């Protein structure tokens, strides 16, 4: 896995954090609409989610959880080991092609394949399958196709042209352990509560947790996504923890992390939107909140600009590989940096944010 680690050539300056691993890995990805224009309303969000789920099936990249806001989105994605995906044969190809292409296009591809077979041109058939095979199990391809397809839809709907998105997507490599993954997942699912759109995370329809708690057709996929970060699933790739075994624990985590902060009685300073204390107490049966709730009410830049997030051991592994590839300056001797602003336990990041740990612009 580590031999094929890649990152931006700008990582030495830490200006553009982009790190990818070969093999199974988890990423928190964020992208924002240009000029922060609000373009996603209820109908647009439904189309976005439909495209997201179709790409998930087509590419094999799992959506652990997500949140779609009016002008940006958050995704926690599990990119699989390429070898773990079943080889794409003609039968499977024509099962998934209709997810992304219209009937006429699928028929054209089928005719192309049939012509190659009749001519005995096995090379052409192989090349045709590889044309779609290389688009599976790849983070960049997944995000590129998602943004392109959503751009086409939104531009047509609004009668606009040009770029919809504000540059490239941001990504943070997240260690594949419960502590890091559950913290990032909770941060994503609490976005609508932070923004004051809902009082409780399950009330927001366009998030992984909200979808999982609903009765719609997408509930199963959303539950499977969150089930992928349970300990059982992390230790055994390819399975997901049953929703019944993780639902209550994850709900408690969300409520504890999402408790409202009233702030100073006179000035209101330090107040943060969140879940009513009484509701939190009811859900967790009177247990005291964790030490991170107030921080997760804010927009934490570590989750968008930290480059790599996880334990000290994980950070040092990534760091040593980057140094061996001359991707990080020789003056730096360690990878793990403490996260400021709260007691984050054993979590560490690669990029040390010296200013603006919390971002109010999101």
C-alpha positions as CSV (number, residue, x, y, z in Angstrom):
1,X,0.0,0.0,0.0
2,X,2.6,2.5,1.1
3,X,4.9,2.0,-1.9
4,X,2.3,3.6,-4.1
5,X,1.5,6.6,-2.0
6,X,1.1,9.8,-4.0
7,X,0.6,13.5,-3.1
8,X,0.6,16.9,-4.6
9,X,4.0,18.3,-5.6
10,X,3.1,21.3,-3.5
11,X,2.9,19.2,-0.3
12,X,6.3,20.5,0.8
13,X,4.8,23.9,1.1
14,X,1.6,22.4,2.5
15,X,-0.5,24.6,0.3
16,X,-2.5,22.0,-1.5
17,X,-3.1,18.9,0.6
18,X,-3.8,16.0,-1.7
19,X,-2.7,12.5,-0.6
20,X,-3.9,9.2,-2.0
21,X,-3.1,5.7,-1.1
22,X,-3.2,2.6,-3.3
23,X,-5.4,0.0,-1.7
24,X,-8.3,0.4,0.7
25,X,-8.4,3.9,2.1
26,X,-10.9,6.4,3.5
27,X,-11.2,10.1,2.5
28,X,-13.2,13.1,3.6
29,X,-13.9,15.1,0.4
30,X,-15.4,18.6,0.1
31,X,-16.3,20.8,-2.8
32,X,-18.1,24.1,-2.9
33,X,-20.1,26.0,-5.6
34,X,-18.4,28.9,-7.2
35,X,-19.2,32.3,-5.5
36,X,-20.8,30.2,-2.8
37,X,-24.1,30.5,-4.6
38,X,-27.0,28.5,-3.3
39,X,-28.0,26.1,-6.1
40,X,-29.1,23.0,-4.2
41,X,-32.7,23.1,-3.1
42,X,-34.9,20.1,-2.4
43,X,-35.3,19.0,-6.0
44,X,-31.6,19.5,-6.8
45,X,-30.6,17.7,-3.7
46,X,-32.6,14.7,-4.7
47,X,-31.0,14.6,-8.2
48,X,-27.5,15.0,-6.6
49,X,-28.2,12.1,-4.2
50,X,-29.4,9.9,-7.1
51,X,-26.2,10.6,-9.1
52,X,-24.1,9.9,-6.0
53,X,-25.7,6.5,-5.4
54,X,-25.5,5.5,-9.1
55,X,-21.8,6.3,-9.2
56,X,-21.3,4.4,-5.9
57,X,-22.7,1.3,-7.6
58,X,-20.9,1.9,-10.9
59,X,-17.5,2.6,-9.4
60,X,-17.4,0.4,-6.3
61,X,-16.4,3.5,-4.2
62,X,-18.5,3.3,-1.0
63,X,-20.3,6.4,0.4
64,X,-19.8,5.9,4.2
65,X,-21.8,9.1,4.9
66,X,-22.4,12.4,3.2
67,X,-24.1,15.8,3.6
68,X,-25.3,18.0,0.8
69,X,-25.8,21.7,1.8
70,X,-27.1,24.5,-0.3
71,X,-23.7,25.4,-1.9
72,X,-21.3,22.5,-0.9
73,X,-21.1,18.9,-0.1
74,X,-19.1,16.6,2.3
75,X,-18.4,13.0,1.5
76,X,-16.7,10.3,3.6
77,X,-15.7,7.7,1.0
78,X,-14.2,4.2,1.2
79,X,-12.0,3.5,-1.8
80,X,-11.6,-0.2,-2.1
81,X,-8.5,-2.3,-3.0
82,X,-8.7,-2.5,-6.8
83,X,-8.1,-6.2,-6.7
84,X,-11.1,-6.7,-4.4
85,X,-13.6,-5.6,-7.1
86,X,-14.9,-8.4,-9.3
87,X,-13.6,-8.2,-12.8
88,X,-15.9,-6.4,-15.2
89,X,-17.3,-8.8,-17.7
90,X,-19.9,-8.0,-20.4
91,X,-22.9,-9.2,-18.2
92,X,-21.9,-7.0,-15.3
93,X,-21.1,-4.1,-17.7
94,X,-24.6,-4.0,-19.1
95,X,-26.1,-4.3,-15.6
96,X,-24.4,-1.0,-14.5
97,X,-24.3,1.0,-17.8
98,X,-28.0,2.0,-17.5
99,X,-27.1,3.7,-14.2
100,X,-25.2,6.4,-16.0
101,X,-26.2,6.3,-19.7
102,X,-29.4,6.5,-21.6
103,X,-30.9,3.7,-23.6
104,X,-29.5,4.8,-26.9
105,X,-26.0,5.0,-25.6
106,X,-26.2,1.5,-24.0
107,X,-27.6,0.1,-27.3
108,X,-24.7,1.7,-29.2
109,X,-22.1,0.1,-26.8
110,X,-23.9,-3.3,-27.1
111,X,-23.8,-3.1,-30.9
112,X,-20.1,-2.2,-30.8
113,X,-19.4,-5.3,-28.6
114,X,-21.6,-7.6,-30.7
115,X,-19.7,-6.4,-33.9
116,X,-16.4,-7.1,-32.3
117,X,-17.5,-10.6,-31.2
118,X,-18.8,-11.5,-34.7
119,X,-15.5,-10.4,-36.2
120,X,-13.6,-12.5,-33.6
121,X,-11.9,-9.3,-32.4
122,X,-11.2,-10.3,-28.8
123,X,-8.8,-7.4,-28.4
124,X,-11.5,-4.9,-29.2
125,X,-13.8,-6.5,-26.7
126,X,-11.1,-6.4,-24.0
127,X,-10.3,-2.8,-24.7
128,X,-14.0,-1.9,-24.5
129,X,-14.3,-3.5,-21.1
130,X,-11.1,-1.9,-19.9
131,X,-12.5,1.5,-21.0
132,X,-15.0,1.2,-18.1
133,X,-12.9,-0.9,-15.8
134,X,-10.4,1.9,-15.2
135,X,-13.1,4.1,-13.9
136,X,-13.9,1.8,-11.0
137,X,-12.3,2.0,-7.6
138,X,-10.7,5.4,-8.1
139,X,-11.2,8.5,-5.9
140,X,-10.4,11.1,-8.5
141,X,-12.6,9.5,-11.2
142,X,-15.5,9.3,-8.7
143,X,-15.3,13.0,-7.8
144,X,-14.7,14.1,-11.3
145,X,-17.7,12.3,-12.7
146,X,-19.9,13.3,-9.8
147,X,-19.1,17.0,-10.2
148,X,-19.4,16.9,-14.0
149,X,-22.8,15.2,-14.0
150,X,-24.1,17.5,-11.3
151,X,-22.7,20.5,-13.2
152,X,-24.5,19.5,-16.4
153,X,-27.8,19.1,-14.5
154,X,-27.5,22.4,-12.6
155,X,-26.4,24.4,-15.6
156,X,-29.3,23.1,-17.7
157,X,-31.8,23.7,-14.8
158,X,-30.6,27.3,-14.2
159,X,-29.9,28.2,-17.8
160,X,-26.3,29.0,-17.0
161,X,-22.9,28.0,-18.5
162,X,-19.4,27.7,-17.2
163,X,-17.8,26.3,-14.1
164,X,-20.1,25.4,-11.3
165,X,-17.5,24.3,-8.7
166,X,-14.9,26.4,-6.9
167,X,-11.8,24.7,-8.1
168,X,-10.7,21.1,-7.3
169,X,-12.2,19.1,-4.5
170,X,-10.4,19.0,-1.2
171,X,-9.6,15.7,0.4
172,X,-8.3,14.5,3.7
173,X,-6.9,11.0,4.1
174,X,-8.5,9.5,7.2
175,X,-7.1,6.5,9.1
176,X,-9.2,3.4,8.8
177,X,-9.9,3.1,12.5
178,X,-13.1,3.7,14.5
179,X,-11.9,6.8,16.3
180,X,-10.9,8.8,13.2
181,X,-13.7,7.5,11.0
182,X,-16.5,8.0,13.5
183,X,-15.3,11.5,14.4
184,X,-15.3,12.6,10.8
185,X,-18.6,10.9,10.1
186,X,-20.2,12.7,13.0
187,X,-18.7,16.0,11.8
188,X,-20.3,15.5,8.4
189,X,-23.7,14.3,9.7
190,X,-23.9,17.3,12.1
191,X,-23.5,19.9,9.4
192,X,-27.2,20.8,9.1
193,X,-27.4,21.1,12.9
194,X,-24.4,23.4,12.9
195,X,-26.1,25.5,10.2
196,X,-29.4,25.7,12.2
197,X,-31.3,24.0,9.4
198,X,-32.7,21.3,11.8
199,X,-32.8,20.6,15.5
200,X,-31.7,17.0,15.3
201,X,-29.4,15.2,12.7
202,X,-32.0,12.6,11.7
203,X,-34.4,15.4,10.5
204,X,-32.1,16.3,7.6
205,X,-33.0,14.2,4.6
206,X,-29.8,14.8,2.5
207,X,-27.2,13.3,4.8
208,X,-26.1,9.8,5.5
209,X,-27.5,9.6,8.9
210,X,-30.8,11.3,8.0
211,X,-31.2,8.9,5.1
212,X,-30.3,5.9,7.2
213,X,-33.0,6.9,9.8
214,X,-35.6,7.4,7.1
215,X,-37.9,4.9,5.4
216,X,-37.0,5.7,1.8
217,X,-35.4,3.4,-0.7
218,X,-31.9,4.8,0.1
219,X,-32.1,3.9,3.8
220,X,-30.4,0.5,3.1
221,X,-27.5,2.0,1.3
222,X,-27.0,4.7,3.9
223,X,-27.1,2.1,6.7
224,X,-24.6,-0.1,4.9
225,X,-22.3,3.0,4.5
226,X,-22.3,3.7,8.2
227,X,-21.9,0.0,8.9
228,X,-18.6,0.0,7.0
229,X,-16.9,1.9,9.8
230,X,-17.9,-0.4,12.6
231,X,-15.0,-2.4,14.1
232,X,-16.2,-5.7,12.7
233,X,-16.4,-4.3,9.2
234,X,-13.0,-2.5,9.5
235,X,-11.3,-5.8,10.5
236,X,-13.1,-7.7,7.7
237,X,-13.2,-5.7,4.5
238,X,-16.2,-6.6,2.3
239,X,-18.7,-6.9,5.1
240,X,-20.8,-4.2,6.9
241,X,-21.9,-4.2,10.5
242,X,-25.7,-4.7,10.9
243,X,-27.5,-1.5,11.4
244,X,-29.0,-2.8,14.6
245,X,-25.6,-3.2,16.1
246,X,-24.4,0.4,15.4
247,X,-27.5,2.5,15.3
248,X,-27.8,3.3,19.0
249,X,-24.0,3.8,19.5
250,X,-23.7,6.2,16.5
251,X,-26.8,8.1,17.5
252,X,-25.4,8.6,21.0
253,X,-22.2,9.8,19.5
254,X,-24.0,12.3,17.3
255,X,-26.1,13.7,20.2
256,X,-23.1,14.0,22.5
257,X,-21.0,15.7,19.8
258,X,-24.0,17.9,18.7
259,X,-25.2,19.3,22.0
260,X,-25.9,23.1,21.9
261,X,-23.7,25.6,23.7
262,X,-25.5,28.6,25.2
263,X,-22.4,30.7,25.7
264,X,-22.0,33.6,28.1
265,X,-25.2,34.5,29.9
266,X,-24.7,38.2,29.3
267,X,-23.0,38.5,25.9
268,X,-23.9,35.1,24.3
269,X,-20.2,34.7,23.4
270,X,-19.3,31.1,22.7
271,X,-22.9,30.1,21.8
272,X,-23.2,27.4,19.2
273,X,-26.3,25.9,17.5
274,X,-26.9,22.3,18.4
275,X,-29.2,19.7,19.9
276,X,-31.1,20.8,23.0
277,X,-29.4,19.6,26.2
278,X,-32.6,18.0,27.4
279,X,-32.9,16.0,24.2
280,X,-29.2,14.9,24.5
281,X,-29.8,13.8,28.1
282,X,-32.8,11.9,27.1
283,X,-31.0,10.0,24.3
284,X,-27.9,9.2,26.3
285,X,-29.9,8.5,29.5
286,X,-28.3,11.2,31.6
287,X,-24.6,10.4,30.7
288,X,-22.3,13.4,30.6
289,X,-21.3,14.8,27.2
290,X,-17.8,14.1,25.7
291,X,-15.1,16.7,25.7
292,X,-15.4,17.6,22.0
293,X,-19.0,18.7,21.5
294,X,-18.4,22.4,21.5
295,X,-15.7,22.1,19.0
296,X,-17.7,20.0,16.6
297,X,-20.4,22.7,16.6
298,X,-17.9,24.9,14.7
299,X,-16.4,24.6,11.3
300,X,-13.2,22.8,12.0
301,X,-10.5,23.3,9.4
302,X,-8.6,20.1,10.4
303,X,-11.3,18.1,8.7
304,X,-10.8,20.0,5.4
305,X,-7.2,21.1,5.4
306,X,-5.4,18.7,7.7
307,X,-4.2,16.5,4.8
308,X,-4.0,13.3,6.8
309,X,-5.9,12.5,10.0
310,X,-5.5,9.6,12.4
311,X,-3.3,8.2,15.1
312,X,0.3,9.1,15.7
313,X,1.4,5.7,14.3
314,X,-0.6,6.2,11.1
315,X,0.7,9.7,10.6
316,X,4.3,8.6,11.0
317,X,3.9,5.8,8.5
318,X,2.5,8.3,5.9
319,X,5.2,10.8,6.8
320,X,8.1,8.4,6.4
321,X,6.9,7.4,2.9
322,X,6.5,11.0,1.8
323,X,10.0,11.8,3.0
324,X,11.4,8.8,1.2
325,X,9.8,10.1,-2.0
326,X,11.2,13.6,-1.3
327,X,7.7,15.0,-1.0
328,X,8.3,16.8,2.3
329,X,11.3,19.0,3.2
330,X,14.2,17.5,5.0
331,X,13.9,20.0,7.9
332,X,10.8,18.3,9.1
333,X,11.5,15.3,11.3
334,X,8.0,14.0,12.3
335,X,4.6,13.7,10.8
336,X,2.0,13.8,13.6
337,X,0.8,17.2,14.7
338,X,-1.5,17.8,17.6
339,X,-4.9,19.2,16.9
340,X,-5.4,22.5,18.8
341,X,-8.6,24.0,20.2
342,X,-9.9,20.9,22.1
343,X,-9.0,17.6,23.6
344,X,-8.9,15.4,20.5
345,X,-7.6,12.4,22.3
346,X,-5.1,10.4,20.2
347,X,-6.1,12.0,16.9
348,X,-3.4,13.8,15.0
349,X,-3.0,15.6,11.6
350,X,-0.2,16.1,9.1
351,X,-0.7,19.7,8.5
352,X,-0.2,22.0,11.5
353,X,-2.8,24.9,11.3
354,X,-1.2,27.8,13.0
355,X,-4.1,30.2,12.3
356,X,-7.8,29.9,12.0
357,X,-8.4,26.4,13.3
358,X,-12.1,27.3,13.1
359,X,-13.6,28.6,9.9
360,X,-16.8,30.6,10.0
361,X,-17.1,30.9,6.2
362,X,-18.5,27.4,5.6
